[in-house]
Amino acid sequence: MYSGKKIVFGVSGGIAIYKALDVISKLKKMNFEIDVIMTKHAQEFISPMTFQAMSGRMVASDMFNQWQSTSIEHIALAKKADVFCIVPATANIIGKIANGIADDMLTTTVLATEAPILIAPAMNSKMYENTIVQENMDKLKGLGMHFISPDDGRLACGDIGVGKLATPDDIVEAIIDIIDRKDELLGKNVLVTAGPTLERIDPVRFISNNSTGKMGYAIAKMAHRYGANVKLVSGPVNIDSPYGVSVEFIETSQEMYDKVMENFEWAEIIIKSAAVLDYKPKNFETEKIKKVDGDLSIAFGRTKDILFELGKIKGNKLLIGFAAETNNVVDNAKEKLIRKNADMIVANDVSNKAIGFKSDQNEVYFVMGEDYVEKIDIASKEEIAKEIIKKIVSMLK
């Protein structure tokens, strides 16, 4: 998948070092070529032999041991990197880099590279929150280095707070994001909606739909990779937030409407992929409805049609809607395109269990007019998301 792409992987000394092995394992499965540089302190936790076995290449650690060639090793490694990452990054290594100190193989190579640098901090929460450490990180961010924030939780020392190394999956996602970064939407503000909404009947019951949010989340992630500033308004889902995307969670259709309108002026492109309920119970029962003999009837009223409301005020903004259909997919999408004043409707057949809701795959139609319909054959939702963003780029041109 990423054959030929090279990562220089710096490892500094911290208890979270064991997670670095998992990151390397995942990257190797994606065919990255990986060179590992270990600090002296890192070798106190794990032997270089372990990283050598995992990466398939000799580990660099000694500035004065030219084990591989007659070249100057730190310069050779600095030049070959497509991405340079440091996992885990201690307060010590961050401070050294921020102040231009080059006293070992890792810090010397960092200062010599022109590759994008990703730093994954891991340390005690009090250290992480220390003003000096924060200023060092801010300085490096200002110089264009990428950071993936640590998680909040129980630390190895027993304290609870921010400082846990980000998960291996999140670190891999951050690396892929840098590798795949494009600039076709650089500086554009993109608002995406995703997932279902739910409407409560009583304190224990609600109605919703089958949307998982996978399609909208993939679109938000891909828009970010194309350089956009992305805000994602999400209903209740069970998937991780996309790297680099600002996510705001809602429950009800009204909350989604309010949040979209709150961000309307900011957005230049709006992609409304959420499956918003069309109806909600007219009354919310404050106590649980008790079971009785006979049927139960609940009166429903309409929710706000967010895409329709956006179409009335969109001006020169680009407005993309979705149509989840069970029949007459293209004809219904054409009608929706006109009625909602959208620039494009992405339509799919949700009666097909192989695609759409709950599936990792989709098959869609791009409907942009009576005579403009483009079919995107069945593919992963990430591939479909990429095609949607590419179509938006072409529309902007």
N, C-alpha and C positions, 0 to 999 in steps of 0.2 A: 504493500500500500504506500509506504513511504521509503521505498528502496532508494538508496543514494543520498538520503538526507542524513546529516551528521549532527549529533548532539555531544557536546562536551559537558560532562556531568560532574559538578563539584560537590564533594561531601565534606562537611565540617563536623566537629565532634559534639554530638548531643545524643541523648537517649532515643530520640526519634529516628536515628540513623537506620534502624531496621526497616522502616517504611520505604526508605530509598531503594532497597533491594526490590520491593514490590513494584515501584515505579519503573525501574529498569526492566523488570520482567515484562511488564505491559508494553513498554516501548519496543522491546526486542520482538515481541509478537507482531508488531506493526512494521517490522523490517527496518527500523532505524539503526544506524551504525553509531555505537556509543563508546566514547572514551571517558574513563573515570579518573578524576584527580582527587586524591584523599589528603586531608591535612594530617599532621602528626597526631593531633588529638583524636581525629576520627579513627585512626588505627588502634587507639586504646579501647574502642568499643567493638570493632569488627575487623578481622584480618583482611588485608588487601586481596588475599587469595579468593575470598568469598565474592568480592566484586569482580574479580577477574573471571571467575567461573560464570557469573551471571551475565556479564557484558560480552564475554568471549574475546576480550582484549586485555593486554597488560595494563596494570594500573600505574598511573604516574603519581609520584609523591615526593621524590627527591630532586631538587633543582640541579644537583651535580652528578646524577646517575643517568647517563645517556644510554638507556637500556635498549632503545629501539632503532636509533640511527645516529648519524653524525650531525644531524640538524640540531639547532637550538630548540629543545623540546617544547618549552612554553610558547615560543613563537609559532612553531608548527601547529600545535593544538589550537592556539588562538585563531589562526588563519583558516583552519578547516571547519570550524563550527558554523552550522546554520542557526543553531540556538545554543546558548550557554546557560545552563541552569545550576543553581546551588540548592541542594536538598539533603539534609536540613541546613538552614543558615542560622548560625548562632549570633548572639549580640556581638561577640568578638569579631567574627568574620565580616559582619555588616559594618562595624566601626572601622575596621581596617580599610575596606574598600572605599567607604565614604571619605576617608582622610588620605587616600592615595598611598597607603602603606603596602609595599610589595616585599614581603619577607619569607615567602614560601612559594611552592609551585602554583597553588590555587590563586592566591592574590596577584601574583606576577602575571599569570595567564589572563585573569580577568582584566587587568589594566592594559593588556596587549591586544585584546580582541575587539573587533568591530561588529561582532554578531549581537543580535538582541539578547539581553540578559534577563532571566527570570529568577527571582529570589523567593524562596519559600521559608520564612522565618519559623523557628520553633524554640521556645524558651519559657522560663517561668513567667507568669503573668505580670508580676511586679517589674521584672526586667523589661518585658515587652512594652509596658506602659510608661517606663522611665522616660523622662523628657529627652535625655541624651540619645537614647535608642530611636525614639520617634523622630527627632531632628535628623539623625543619620539616614533613616529611611526616607524622610521627606526630601532630603538632599539628593538621594539616589533616584527617587521618582522624578524629581525635577530634571535630572540628567537623562531621563528617558528609559530608565530601567523598570522592568515589570515586577510587580509583587503579587503573590497570592496570599491572601490574609489567612492567618492561623485560625483554627477552630476554638470554640469555647467549650470547656469541660474539665474533667478531673485530670490533673497533670501528674507526671511521674513522681513528683515530690509530695503529692497528696493535696496540694492546693487546688482550688477550683477557680477557673478564670480563662481569659483568652491567652493562648500560647501553644496549644496543641498543633502539631504540624497538620496542614490540610490533608485530606484523604488522598491516597494515590490516584484515584480516579479523577479527582479535581485537578491535581497537579498535571496529569497527562492531558486533560482537557485544556489546561492553560498553555501547555507546550504546543498542542495541535493548533490552538487559536493563533499563536504567534506564527507558526509555520504557514498556515493557510490564510493569513491576513492579506486582504486586498484593499484597494483604496477607491473603488468605484462609488461608494457611498460615503466617503470620508467627510465628516462634519455634518452630515444630514441627520435630522432628528426623526427617528422612527418610533411610532407607538404601535404596539402589538397587543391584541387581546387574545386570551387563550383559556381553554378549559370550559367546564360547565358553570352555570349558576345554580343556586338552590333556593328554594322558597319554603319557609317553615310553616307547618300546619299547626303544630302545638309544640311544647317543649321537647318532645322526643321524636317527632316525625317531620319529614320534609319531602318535597318532590324535587327531582333533578333529572339528569339525562346521562347518556353513556359516554360523554366526552371525557377523554383522559388528559387532554392538553398537549399531547405529544406533537401534533402538527404545529400548533402555535409556538411551542417552546423551540422546536427545530427552526422555525422561521426567525424567531428572535435571535437565536444563536448565530444563524447564517447572516442576518443583517449586521450583527456586530462584527463578524469576520470580514464583511465587506467595508468596514470602516465607520459604520453609522453609530451615533449615540442612540441607544435603544432603551426604551421603557416598556416593560411588560406588565399588563394588568391581567391578573390570573385569578380564575375561580379556584375552588378546592381541588387540588391534584396531589398525586403521590409520586412526583418525579422531582429530581434535583433542579434547582434554578440554574439557568445557563450562565457560564462564566462571562463576566464583563457586562452583564445586563442588570439594570435596576428593576427589581420586581416589587410590585405592590399587590397584595392579596385582598380579595373581596369574597363575599358570599352571594349576595342577592343581585338580581338584575338591576335594581335601582342603584346599588352601590357601584356596580360596573358602569352604569350610565354616568353617575356623578364623577367617578374617577377619570373616565374618558374625557368628559367635558372639562374637567379641571386641567387636563393636559392638552386640550385642543389647540390652544394658541401656540404652544411649544412645538407641536408636531408638524412636520412637513409631509410625512408619509404616514398614513394610518392603515394598518392591516388588521381587519376585524375578523379573526378566525375563531373567536369564542362561540360556543354553542349556548346562546342566551335563551332562557325560557321565555316563551311567548305569553304564558299565562301564570298567574299566581293566585293563591287563595285570597279571597276578598277580606277574610277575617282571620286573625291569628288568635287561637285559643290559648289563654295564659296558663291553663291547667290541662293535663293530659286528657284527651278525649277517651272516655271509658267505652268499652265494648258493650253493645246492647243487642237485643234481638232485632233482626231486620237489616236493611241496607242503610248505608250512610251517604248522604249527599253533601258535597262541598261546593260552594259557589266560587267560581274563578273569574278574575278580571284580567284585562290585558296589561302586559308590562310595556315599558317604553321600547320602541323600535329604534335601537341605537344607530344602526346603519342608515335608516331613513332620516333620522334627525341630523346626522352628520352630512348626508347628501344635500340637505337644504342649506347648509352654511359653509360647505367645504371651500368655496372660493377656488384658489389655485393649488390647493393641497391635492395630493394623490390619494385616492380612496379605493382600497381593495376590500371586497367582501367575499364571504364564503357562502356556498349553498350546499347543504347536506340534503340530498334528494333520494327518494325511493322509486321514482318513475319520471319519465320525460325530463331527464336530467338537464340536457342542453336547453330545451325550450323554456323550462322553468327558470334557468339561470339567465337567459336572455331577457325574460320579463322582469326579473329582479334587477338586472343591470340598469334598465330604463327607469323602473319605479323608484329605485333607491339612489339614482343619480351617481352611481359608482363608476370608476374608471375601468375596473376589471372585476369579474366574479370568478372565483375558483370553485368549481362545482365537482362533486363526487357522488357516487351511488352508494349510500350507506346500507342498502339492502344486501350488498355483496359482502359477506362475512370475511372475505380474504383481505379486504381493505377497509379504510375508514376507522370508525370507532374501535378502540382497544387494540387495533392492529399496529404493527410497526411499519406497515406498508400502506401505500395509497395509489390511486390512479385518478387523475383529475383532468378537467377541461378548463382551459383559460378562455373565458368568454369576454370579448371586448367589443362586440357589436353584432348586428344581425348576420354579417358576412365574415366575421372574424372569430373563429373557434379553433383552438389548438389543443390537441389531445396529448397528455403526458402519460405514457404507458406505465404500468405498475412498477413501482420502485420503492426504495426505503423512503420514509418521511423526510429524512435528512436530504436525500437527493431531490425529492419534490420541493423541499424548502429552497434548495439551491436554485432550482429552475424558476421558482417564484421570484427570488431576489434578482436573478439575471434578467427576468422579464421586466421587473421594475426599473432596473438600470437602463434597459433599452427604451422604456417609456419615457424616462427622464431625458434621454438624449434626443 
